Amino acid sequence: MAATLEREIKLCFRDAQEARQAILATGATPLRGRRLQEDYLLDTHDDLLRQRRCVLRVRLECGKTLLTFKGPVQNSPMKLREELETVVGDGLLLMHVLEELGFHVWFRYEKYREEFAHEDVTIAIDETPVGTFVEIEGGEQGIRRMAEALARKPSDYLTDSYRGLYVKHCEQRGLPLADMLFEDS
């Protein structure tokens, strides 16, 4: 099995409507409709994965479960890291197995995601409890072209994870850190 390199950036938008209009104006086509994603980050009790700057994530959405391992972020003007991902049949059973193996959930976050496709990139609108972001994933040139089509420049690129953006949001507002969940969760 070959490792996959994930390359992406995030761009901040005022709201989902503004983002959707901008994306559709580029000629992108809808790929997947808006749905809730519930993400669970797991680690060992001695934080082995975080010490290695890696992530183990379980994502639940629309009755489907994805298990994802992400390696350390590599030096790049865009977020670049190894990503291994597979669909799992039973998310609750998977969580139980991981707990039995010594993993625990250390951070949860939610977002509503809607996806579009254009040439070699996938564009997602992510509505999170801390703002609306457009995530562009694919080849480096395709990401740059799409960012330019959205009237954004490299200085607008965000390469933080959603947890990193959440931590900054809380620090700027003097809020305590907790899970990044919508109020009605």
MDAnalysis code that builds the backbone (N, CA, C; Angstrom):
import MDAnalysis as mda
import numpy as np

u = mda.Universe.empty(555, n_residues=185, atom_resindex=np.repeat(np.arange(185), 3), trajectory=True)
u.add_TopologyAttr("name", ["N", "CA", "C"] * 185)
u.add_TopologyAttr("resid", np.arange(1, 186))
u.add_TopologyAttr("resname", ["MET", "ALA", "ALA", "THR", "LEU", "GLU", "ARG", "GLU", "ILE", "LYS", "LEU", "CYS", "PHE", "ARG", "ASP", "ALA", "GLN", "GLU", "ALA", "ARG", "GLN", "ALA", "ILE", "LEU", "ALA", "THR", "GLY", "ALA", "THR", "PRO", "LEU", "ARG", "GLY", "ARG", "ARG", "LEU", "GLN", "GLU", "ASP", "TYR", "LEU", "LEU", "ASP", "THR", "HIS", "ASP", "ASP", "LEU", "LEU", "ARG", "GLN", "ARG", "ARG", "CYS", "VAL", "LEU", "ARG", "VAL", "ARG", "LEU", "GLU", "CYS", "GLY", "LYS", "THR", "LEU", "LEU", "THR", "PHE", "LYS", "GLY", "PRO", "VAL", "GLN", "ASN", "SER", "PRO", "MET", "LYS", "LEU", "ARG", "GLU", "GLU", "LEU", "GLU", "THR", "VAL", "VAL", "GLY", "ASP", "GLY", "LEU", "LEU", "LEU", "MET", "HIS", "VAL", "LEU", "GLU", "GLU", "LEU", "GLY", "PHE", "HIS", "VAL", "TRP", "PHE", "ARG", "TYR", "GLU", "LYS", "TYR", "ARG", "GLU", "GLU", "PHE", "ALA", "HIS", "GLU", "ASP", "VAL", "THR", "ILE", "ALA", "ILE", "ASP", "GLU", "THR", "PRO", "VAL", "GLY", "THR", "PHE", "VAL", "GLU", "ILE", "GLU", "GLY", "GLY", "GLU", "GLN", "GLY", "ILE", "ARG", "ARG", "MET", "ALA", "GLU", "ALA", "LEU", "ALA", "ARG", "LYS", "PRO", "SER", "ASP", "TYR", "LEU", "THR", "ASP", "SER", "TYR", "ARG", "GLY", "LEU", "TYR", "VAL", "LYS", "HIS", "CYS", "GLU", "GLN", "ARG", "GLY", "LEU", "PRO", "LEU", "ALA", "ASP", "MET", "LEU", "PHE", "GLU", "ASP", "SER"])
u.atoms.positions = np.array([
    [0.841, -1.184, 0.000],
    [0.000, 0.000, 0.000],
    [0.882, 1.242, 0.000],
    [0.603, 2.137, -0.889],
    [1.369, 3.381, -0.979],
    [0.750, 4.441, -0.070],
    [1.597, 5.218, 0.549],
    [1.117, 6.323, 1.388],
    [0.609, 7.437, 0.487],
    [-0.390, 8.112, 0.948],
    [-0.962, 9.230, 0.219],
    [-0.521, 10.516, 0.887],
    [-0.121, 11.499, 0.088],
    [0.205, 12.806, 0.639],
    [-1.014, 13.703, 0.502],
    [-1.439, 14.255, 1.615],
    [-2.545, 15.200, 1.629],
    [-1.952, 16.606, 1.565],
    [-2.441, 17.394, 0.618],
    [-1.997, 18.788, 0.478],
    [-3.248, 19.645, 0.518],
    [-3.253, 20.652, 1.406],
    [-4.450, 21.477, 1.543],
    [-4.135, 22.841, 2.133],
    [-5.088, 23.737, 1.955],
    [-5.086, 25.027, 2.645],
    [-6.521, 25.304, 3.079],
    [-6.654, 26.219, 4.021],
    [-7.963, 26.715, 4.418],
    [-7.987, 28.211, 4.153],
    [-9.169, 28.712, 3.824],
    [-9.384, 30.144, 3.639],
    [-10.587, 30.534, 4.477],
    [-10.507, 31.668, 5.135],
    [-11.599, 32.140, 5.975],
    [-12.636, 32.874, 5.117],
    [-13.908, 32.594, 5.350],
    [-15.005, 33.286, 4.674],
    [-15.997, 33.793, 5.714],
    [-16.755, 34.825, 5.337],
    [-17.718, 35.422, 6.270],
    [-18.796, 34.406, 6.655],
    [-19.326, 33.690, 5.664],
    [-20.360, 32.694, 5.939],
    [-20.428, 31.700, 4.779],
    [-21.239, 30.669, 4.949],
    [-21.329, 29.605, 3.948],
    [-21.917, 30.114, 2.632],
    [-22.861, 31.033, 2.700],
    [-23.474, 31.549, 1.476],
    [-22.445, 32.275, 0.613],
    [-21.638, 33.136, 1.237],
    [-20.587, 33.849, 0.498],
    [-19.602, 32.844, -0.116],
    [-19.213, 31.845, 0.659],
    [-18.275, 30.834, 0.175],
    [-18.871, 30.055, -0.995],
    [-20.121, 29.631, -0.861],
    [-20.784, 28.843, -1.911],
    [-20.868, 29.632, -3.218],
    [-21.262, 30.903, -3.126],
    [-21.356, 31.741, -4.336],
    [-19.996, 31.884, -5.006],
    [-18.959, 32.109, -4.216],
    [-17.611, 32.269, -4.770],
    [-17.137, 30.979, -5.433],
    [-17.394, 29.849, -4.796],
    [-16.959, 28.558, -5.341],
    [-17.696, 28.245, -6.640],
    [-19.004, 28.413, -6.645],
    [-19.779, 28.121, -7.853],
    [-19.388, 29.045, -9.002],
    [-19.005, 30.291, -8.695],
    [-18.582, 31.241, -9.731],
    [-17.294, 30.794, -10.422],
    [-16.510, 29.913, -9.798],
    [-15.281, 29.404, -10.420],
    [-15.568, 28.302, -11.429],
    [-16.809, 27.817, -11.469],
    [-17.155, 26.702, -12.346],
    [-17.102, 25.360, -11.639],
    [-16.838, 25.360, -10.336],
    [-16.822, 24.111, -9.571],
    [-18.225, 23.509, -9.551],
    [-18.279, 22.193, -9.468],
    [-19.570, 21.504, -9.440],
    [-19.787, 20.847, -8.079],
    [-21.037, 20.826, -7.613],
    [-21.328, 20.176, -6.331],
    [-20.934, 18.703, -6.369],
    [-20.340, 18.245, -5.274],
    [-19.874, 16.862, -5.164],
    [-20.655, 16.116, -4.085],
    [-20.732, 16.690, -2.888],
    [-21.478, 16.086, -1.769],
    [-22.192, 17.199, -1.018],
    [-23.430, 16.952, -0.649],
    [-24.241, 17.949, 0.039],
    [-23.815, 18.179, 1.478],
    [-24.386, 19.195, 2.061],
    [-24.071, 19.599, 3.441],
    [-24.481, 18.497, 4.411],
    [-23.542, 18.134, 5.304],
    [-23.807, 17.119, 6.319],
    [-22.922, 17.375, 7.529],
    [-23.337, 16.872, 8.673],
    [-22.575, 17.015, 9.905],
    [-21.469, 15.972, 9.951],
    [-20.262, 16.429, 10.293],
    [-19.146, 15.513, 10.540],
    [-18.771, 15.636, 12.012],
    [-18.680, 14.493, 12.674],
    [-18.242, 14.449, 14.064],
    [-16.878, 13.777, 14.078],
    [-15.872, 14.524, 14.530],
    [-14.502, 14.026, 14.524],
    [-14.004, 13.800, 15.943],
    [-13.318, 12.678, 16.132],
    [-12.745, 12.305, 17.418],
    [-11.246, 12.105, 17.211],
    [-10.427, 12.843, 17.950],
    [-8.980, 12.647, 17.904],
    [-8.598, 11.748, 19.066],
    [-7.795, 10.738, 18.775],
    [-7.411, 9.770, 19.790],
    [-5.905, 9.747, 19.970],
    [-5.499, 9.368, 21.169],
    [-4.075, 9.222, 21.462],
    [-3.931, 8.242, 22.614],
    [-2.698, 7.851, 22.875],
    [-2.407, 7.014, 24.034],
    [-2.361, 7.902, 25.276],
    [-2.373, 7.282, 26.440],
    [-2.368, 8.074, 27.675],
    [-1.067, 8.856, 27.861],
    [0.009, 8.413, 27.207],
    [1.272, 9.169, 27.284],
    [1.465, 10.088, 26.066],
    [0.406, 10.335, 25.320],
    [0.406, 11.276, 24.182],
    [1.461, 10.951, 23.128],
    [1.655, 9.688, 22.862],
    [2.671, 9.257, 21.902],
    [2.457, 9.862, 20.518],
    [1.215, 9.888, 20.046],
    [0.971, 10.428, 18.700],
    [1.224, 11.928, 18.645],
    [0.740, 12.662, 19.627],
    [0.966, 14.116, 19.628],
    [2.455, 14.436, 19.745],
    [3.201, 13.649, 20.503],
    [4.649, 13.874, 20.588],
    [5.301, 13.687, 19.220],
    [4.757, 12.791, 18.424],
    [5.273, 12.550, 17.068],
    [4.663, 13.511, 16.049],
    [3.755, 14.401, 16.508],
    [3.031, 15.356, 15.657],
    [2.149, 14.637, 14.638],
    [1.563, 13.512, 15.086],
    [0.674, 12.699, 14.264],
    [-0.746, 12.767, 14.819],
    [-1.695, 12.334, 13.995],
    [-3.104, 12.364, 14.392],
    [-3.754, 11.032, 14.045],
    [-4.555, 10.523, 14.972],
    [-5.430, 9.393, 14.709],
    [-6.849, 9.915, 14.903],
    [-7.644, 9.850, 13.819],
    [-8.987, 10.437, 13.852],
    [-10.028, 9.404, 13.446],
    [-11.146, 9.429, 14.168],
    [-12.336, 8.684, 13.764],
    [-13.376, 9.727, 13.403],
    [-13.930, 9.619, 12.188],
    [-14.936, 10.570, 11.706],
    [-16.246, 9.813, 11.466],
    [-17.305, 10.354, 12.041],
    [-18.651, 9.821, 11.822],
    [-19.427, 10.821, 10.989],
    [-20.067, 10.338, 9.920],
    [-20.916, 11.203, 9.104],
    [-21.914, 10.357, 8.333],
    [-23.163, 10.717, 8.471],
    [-24.239, 10.067, 7.702],
    [-24.183, 8.538, 7.795],
    [-23.923, 8.006, 8.980],
    [-23.893, 6.558, 9.153],
    [-22.629, 5.886, 8.660],
    [-21.648, 6.661, 8.201],
    [-20.380, 6.123, 7.704],
    [-19.271, 6.496, 8.690],
    [-18.295, 5.622, 8.832],
    [-17.158, 5.877, 9.719],
    [-15.863, 5.791, 8.931],
    [-14.994, 6.792, 9.125],
    [-13.664, 6.791, 8.516],
    [-12.619, 6.777, 9.620],
    [-11.619, 5.938, 9.472],
    [-10.460, 5.923, 10.359],
    [-9.301, 6.514, 9.581],
    [-8.665, 7.552, 10.150],
    [-7.602, 8.269, 9.450],
    [-6.383, 8.413, 10.342],
    [-5.217, 8.118, 9.770],
    [-3.942, 8.422, 10.412],
    [-3.281, 9.504, 9.580],
    [-2.794, 10.548, 10.250],
    [-2.066, 11.619, 9.567],
    [-0.686, 11.736, 10.198],
    [0.329, 11.738, 9.333],
    [1.701, 11.878, 9.794],
    [2.032, 13.328, 10.110],
    [3.269, 13.590, 10.515],
    [3.674, 14.963, 10.832],
    [3.554, 15.883, 9.612],
    [3.228, 17.140, 9.862],
    [3.160, 18.131, 8.786],
    [4.574, 18.346, 8.256],
    [4.702, 18.321, 6.934],
    [6.003, 18.508, 6.290],
    [6.213, 19.979, 5.946],
    [7.454, 20.358, 5.765],
    [7.792, 21.739, 5.437],
    [7.290, 22.060, 4.034],
    [6.342, 22.998, 3.937],
    [5.727, 23.341, 2.667],
    [4.919, 24.623, 2.850],
    [4.725, 25.416, 1.779],
    [3.882, 26.610, 1.909],
    [2.403, 26.253, 2.108],
    [2.057, 24.996, 1.852],
    [0.714, 24.479, 2.079],
    [0.828, 23.385, 3.123],
    [-0.271, 23.013, 3.721],
    [-0.232, 21.915, 4.685],
    [-0.038, 20.622, 3.906],
    [1.022, 19.890, 4.212],
    [1.393, 18.686, 3.486],
    [1.758, 17.616, 4.502],
    [1.067, 16.478, 4.407],
    [1.365, 15.384, 5.338],
    [0.856, 14.065, 4.779],
    [1.455, 12.989, 5.267],
    [1.001, 11.655, 4.899],
    [-0.391, 11.438, 5.482],
    [-1.265, 10.795, 4.690],
    [-2.604, 10.480, 5.180],
    [-2.966, 9.068, 4.751],
    [-3.382, 8.271, 5.726],
    [-3.873, 6.916, 5.473],
    [-5.301, 6.866, 5.988],
    [-6.241, 6.457, 5.129],
    [-7.647, 6.511, 5.520],
    [-8.389, 5.300, 4.986],
    [-9.330, 4.792, 5.808],
    [-10.145, 3.665, 5.388],
    [-11.550, 3.794, 5.970],
    [-12.508, 3.238, 5.259],
    [-13.888, 3.181, 5.740],
    [-13.997, 1.998, 6.691],
    [-14.718, 2.189, 7.789],
    [-14.912, 1.142, 8.793],
    [-16.406, 0.883, 8.912],
    [-16.780, -0.378, 9.050],
    [-18.187, -0.755, 9.067],
    [-18.955, -0.321, 10.304],
    [-18.355, -0.375, 11.467],
    [-19.068, -0.103, 12.717],
    [-18.249, 0.868, 13.565],
    [-18.635, 2.141, 13.540],
    [-17.885, 3.176, 14.247],
    [-17.834, 2.992, 15.746],
    [-18.952, 2.593, 16.362],
    [-18.965, 2.399, 17.811],
    [-18.070, 1.236, 18.213],
    [-18.103, 0.154, 17.435],
    [-17.225, -0.982, 17.713],
    [-15.759, -0.575, 17.536],
    [-15.474, 0.188, 16.487],
    [-14.104, 0.666, 16.270],
    [-13.612, 1.473, 17.474],
    [-14.448, 2.383, 17.971],
    [-14.051, 3.191, 19.138],
    [-13.758, 2.280, 20.335],
    [-14.576, 1.248, 20.522],
    [-14.366, 0.314, 21.635],
    [-13.044, -0.445, 21.463],
    [-12.765, -0.906, 20.249],
    [-11.505, -1.613, 19.978],
    [-10.319, -0.697, 20.267],
    [-10.386, 0.556, 19.806],
    [-9.283, 1.490, 20.040],
    [-9.091, 1.764, 21.533],
    [-10.189, 1.868, 22.274],
    [-10.078, 2.040, 23.728],
    [-9.404, 0.834, 24.369],
    [-9.757, -0.369, 23.915],
    [-9.129, -1.589, 24.443],
    [-7.637, -1.640, 24.116],
    [-7.246, -0.981, 23.029],
    [-5.831, -0.944, 22.637],
    [-5.060, 0.173, 23.348],
    [-5.741, 0.918, 24.207],
    [-5.062, 1.947, 24.984],
    [-5.229, 3.367, 24.467],
    [-6.103, 3.569, 23.495],
    [-6.353, 4.921, 22.984],
    [-7.545, 5.538, 23.710],
    [-7.549, 6.851, 23.789],
    [-8.681, 7.576, 24.363],
    [-8.924, 8.829, 23.524],
    [-10.151, 9.306, 23.545],
    [-10.502, 10.533, 22.836],
    [-9.985, 11.706, 23.656],
    [-9.160, 12.548, 23.048],
    [-8.646, 13.712, 23.770],
    [-9.217, 15.026, 23.235],
    [-9.865, 14.974, 22.049],
    [-10.498, 16.179, 21.512],
    [-11.565, 15.769, 20.517],
    [-12.714, 16.446, 20.608],
    [-13.817, 16.241, 19.665],
    [-14.116, 17.561, 18.983],
    [-14.480, 17.475, 17.703],
    [-14.940, 18.693, 17.025],
    [-15.977, 18.339, 15.972],
    [-16.824, 19.324, 15.702],
    [-17.893, 19.148, 14.739],
    [-17.805, 20.222, 13.674],
    [-18.307, 19.863, 12.506],
    [-18.445, 20.852, 11.438],
    [-19.489, 20.351, 10.459],
    [-20.120, 21.297, 9.779],
    [-20.985, 20.960, 8.660],
    [-20.139, 21.142, 7.411],
    [-20.101, 20.118, 6.573],
    [-19.260, 20.156, 5.372],
    [-20.110, 19.945, 4.127],
    [-19.766, 20.717, 3.086],
    [-20.357, 20.604, 1.761],
    [-19.180, 20.613, 0.791],
    [-19.182, 19.721, -0.219],
    [-18.012, 19.601, -1.086],
    [-18.331, 19.852, -2.557],
    [-17.302, 20.366, -3.245],
    [-17.363, 20.696, -4.665],
    [-16.100, 20.160, -5.330],
    [-16.156, 19.993, -6.644],
    [-14.990, 19.534, -7.402],
    [-14.704, 20.516, -8.526],
    [-13.400, 20.705, -8.792],
    [-12.984, 21.528, -9.923],
    [-11.588, 21.078, -10.336],
    [-11.481, 20.598, -11.566],
    [-10.209, 20.080, -12.090],
    [-9.622, 19.085, -11.097],
    [-8.399, 19.346, -10.577],
    [-7.771, 18.348, -9.704],
    [-7.899, 18.688, -8.223],
    [-8.865, 19.523, -7.854],
    [-9.025, 19.862, -6.443],
    [-10.441, 19.556, -5.958],
    [-10.520, 19.303, -4.666],
    [-11.795, 19.206, -3.964],
    [-11.884, 20.427, -3.065],
    [-13.019, 21.085, -3.092],
    [-13.223, 22.301, -2.315],
    [-14.342, 22.015, -1.321],
    [-14.088, 22.271, -0.053],
    [-15.092, 22.029, 0.975],
    [-15.435, 23.332, 1.677],
    [-16.712, 23.521, 1.930],
    [-17.149, 24.598, 2.823],
    [-17.349, 23.943, 4.173],
    [-16.609, 24.413, 5.162],
    [-16.716, 23.882, 6.517],
    [-17.271, 24.958, 7.435],
    [-18.474, 24.717, 7.932],
    [-19.077, 25.602, 8.925],
    [-18.741, 25.017, 10.288],
    [-17.956, 25.745, 11.070],
    [-17.513, 25.269, 12.379],
    [-18.052, 26.201, 13.465],
    [-17.956, 25.792, 14.717],
    [-18.368, 26.684, 15.804],
    [-17.512, 27.955, 15.900],
    [-16.362, 28.003, 15.208],
    [-15.488, 29.187, 15.281],
    [-15.358, 29.905, 13.941],
    [-16.234, 29.609, 12.989],
    [-16.214, 30.328, 11.730],
    [-16.404, 29.421, 10.533],
    [-16.481, 30.053, 9.372],
    [-16.653, 29.335, 8.104],
    [-15.334, 29.358, 7.347],
    [-14.933, 28.191, 6.892],
    [-13.665, 28.045, 6.183],
    [-13.898, 27.282, 4.885],
    [-13.126, 27.629, 3.877],
    [-13.095, 26.860, 2.641],
    [-11.778, 26.114, 2.643],
    [-11.859, 24.792, 2.518],
    [-10.666, 23.965, 2.482],
    [-10.488, 23.485, 1.050],
    [-9.300, 23.697, 0.507],
    [-8.986, 23.263, -0.857],
    [-7.914, 22.186, -0.748],
    [-8.203, 21.027, -1.327],
    [-7.280, 19.894, -1.252],
    [-7.016, 19.365, -2.647],
    [-5.757, 19.040, -2.920],
    [-5.392, 18.485, -4.223],
    [-3.954, 18.796, -4.559],
    [-3.688, 18.984, -5.854],
    [-2.343, 19.302, -6.309],
    [-1.991, 20.756, -6.013],
    [-0.704, 21.014, -5.872],
    [-0.247, 22.363, -5.492],
    [-0.713, 23.436, -6.472],
    [-0.548, 23.183, -7.777],
    [-0.957, 24.181, -8.769],
    [-2.471, 24.382, -8.763],
    [-3.226, 23.291, -8.639],
    [-4.673, 23.386, -8.596],
    [-5.161, 24.174, -7.388],
    [-4.510, 23.963, -6.253],
    [-4.867, 24.713, -5.044],
    [-4.606, 26.195, -5.260],
    [-3.435, 26.510, -5.816],
    [-3.114, 27.928, -6.073],
    [-4.115, 28.567, -7.040],
    [-4.422, 27.836, -8.122],
    [-5.375, 28.378, -9.101],
    [-6.747, 28.611, -8.472],
    [-7.201, 27.657, -7.662],
    [-8.520, 27.815, -7.039],
    [-8.500, 28.965, -6.033],
    [-7.441, 29.080, -5.245],
    [-7.350, 30.194, -4.288],
    [-7.386, 31.529, -5.034],
    [-6.662, 31.627, -6.148],
    [-6.684, 32.854, -6.958],
    [-8.078, 33.114, -7.512],
    [-8.760, 32.064, -7.978],
    [-10.117, 32.218, -8.503],
    [-11.079, 32.689, -7.411],
    [-10.753, 32.378, -6.158],
    [-11.558, 32.833, -5.021],
    [-11.070, 34.182, -4.494],
    [-10.190, 34.832, -5.274],
    [-9.643, 36.157, -4.945],
    [-8.835, 36.142, -3.648],
    [-8.074, 35.066, -3.452],
    [-7.220, 34.948, -2.271],
    [-5.778, 34.754, -2.714],
    [-4.876, 35.212, -1.860],
    [-3.445, 35.113, -2.152],
    [-2.764, 34.235, -1.096],
    [-1.502, 33.852, -1.328],
    [-0.819, 32.971, -0.380],
    [-0.814, 33.483, 1.067],
    [-0.816, 34.782, 1.273],
    [-0.842, 35.299, 2.655],
    [-2.180, 35.015, 3.342],
    [-3.201, 34.637, 2.578],
    [-4.505, 34.273, 3.154],
    [-4.583, 32.796, 3.541],
    [-3.604, 31.987, 3.103],
    [-3.641, 30.552, 3.360],
    [-3.537, 30.282, 4.860],
    [-4.424, 29.444, 5.353],
    [-4.341, 28.940, 6.720],
    [-3.925, 27.480, 6.625],
    [-2.919, 27.106, 7.403],
    [-2.459, 25.715, 7.370],
    [-2.661, 25.021, 8.711],
    [-3.272, 25.715, 9.650],
    [-3.581, 25.105, 10.946],
    [-4.663, 24.047, 10.800],
    [-4.677, 23.121, 11.734],
    [-5.782, 22.170, 11.851],
    [-6.977, 22.909, 12.461],
    [-8.141, 22.254, 12.439],
    [-9.289, 22.891, 13.098],
    [-9.060, 23.006, 14.600],
    [-8.362, 22.065, 15.183],
    [-8.042, 22.201, 16.601],
    [-7.147, 23.414, 16.827],
    [-6.141, 23.599, 15.978],
    [-5.254, 24.758, 16.098],
    [-6.010, 26.064, 15.958],
    [-6.926, 26.140, 15.002],
    [-7.742, 27.347, 14.830],
    [-8.628, 27.575, 16.055],
    [-9.152, 26.495, 16.615],
    [-10.005, 26.587, 17.803],
    [-9.204, 27.085, 19.005],
    [-8.001, 26.569, 19.193],
    [-7.156, 27.008, 20.308],
    [-6.880, 28.505, 20.192],
    [-6.522, 28.966, 18.990],
    [-6.278, 30.406, 18.790],
    [-7.536, 31.217, 19.074],
    [-8.681, 30.741, 18.610],
    [-9.960, 31.415, 18.846],
    [-10.204, 31.573, 20.357],
    [-10.005, 30.501, 21.098],
    [-10.234, 30.541, 22.548],
    [-9.224, 31.459, 23.249],
    [-7.964, 31.387, 22.853],
    [-6.931, 32.236, 23.466],
    [-7.226, 33.710, 23.221],
    [-7.639, 34.068, 21.996],
    [-7.929, 35.470, 21.663],
    [-9.109, 36.010, 22.449],
    [-10.014, 35.141, 22.861],
    [-11.225, 35.581, 23.551],
    [-11.213, 35.252, 25.039],
    [-10.130, 34.675, 25.518],
    [-10.034, 34.312, 26.930],
    [-11.015, 33.219, 27.324],
    [-11.323, 32.327, 26.376],
    [-12.278, 31.249, 26.641],
    [-11.545, 29.982, 27.074],
    [-12.165, 29.174, 27.926],
    [-11.524, 27.908, 28.308],
    [-11.557, 26.927, 27.141],
    [-10.552, 26.081, 27.076],
    [-10.511, 25.049, 26.036],
    [-11.420, 23.898, 26.428],
    [-12.173, 23.443, 25.480],
    [-13.035, 22.273, 25.641],
    [-13.098, 21.626, 24.263],
    [-14.087, 20.814, 24.023],
    [-14.287, 20.274, 22.676],
    [-14.918, 21.360, 21.813],
    [-14.672, 21.329, 20.500],
    [-15.227, 22.318, 19.576],
    [-16.539, 21.769, 19.008],
    [-17.623, 22.026, 19.752],
    [-18.928, 21.484, 19.397],
    [-19.927, 22.615, 19.243],
    [-20.943, 22.365, 18.424],
    [-22.023, 23.337, 18.303],
    [-22.818, 23.339, 19.613],
    [-23.382, 24.463, 19.960],
    [-24.085, 24.616, 21.238],
    [-25.208, 23.619, 21.426],
    [-25.863, 23.190, 20.353],
    [-26.993, 22.285, 20.486],
    [-26.568, 20.804, 20.565],
    [-25.253, 20.555, 20.601],
    [-24.771, 19.164, 20.678],
    [-24.850, 18.625, 22.090],
])
